[in-house]
């Protein structure tokens, strides 16, 4: 008995009808797209501030488009461990997170005022009151993220630490697992600490220990 047979009947129907040979394929794809577009709008409103006005609808449409393509390409990976819609929504959440990340990071990289140590998982905190040193640290941190991390480490760090992408969502989209994502995040934080230290901004020993 396949894992899919343990899925709830509604999930089973979704998967069956999303296969290209099913007679209701097109109608089911349209239904899925509409559900994902509404989910994308909800997620965009939840994170409102980075986008405004007509951009919401445009980005929601793009996120739904991309999520549907990903889901159709990976439909056989669904194993029925959750409801199909729960599994599918992870794709659109990732698309929303990715587009907001590109909007905020690539097009308008965070300034030293916008990028704060509180955004980091282990809070590479500066000494209170030393504002000038803090700005220098943040500038070095921004440079290190851009230049000292591998593409995968940067992708994981920016997604989780700066854009609040759930680790399960990121793992699914990267076709990876939680341990591998955690390892990339750990290595990224270690490199950033080393870069800060080399630039004359060492952090406390307890912050460096794994």
Secondary structure, 3 states (H helix, E strand, C coil): CCHHHHCCHHHHHHHHHHCCCCCCHHHHHHHHHHHHHHHHHHHHHHCCCCCCCCHHHHHHHHHHHHHHHHHHHCHHHCCCCCCHHHHHHHHHHHHHHHHHHHHHHHCCCCCCCCCCHHHCCCCCCCCCCCHHHHHHHHHHHHHHHHHCCCHHHHHHHHHHHHCCCCHHHHHHHCCCCHHHHHHHHHHHHHHHHHHHHHCCCCCCHHHHCC
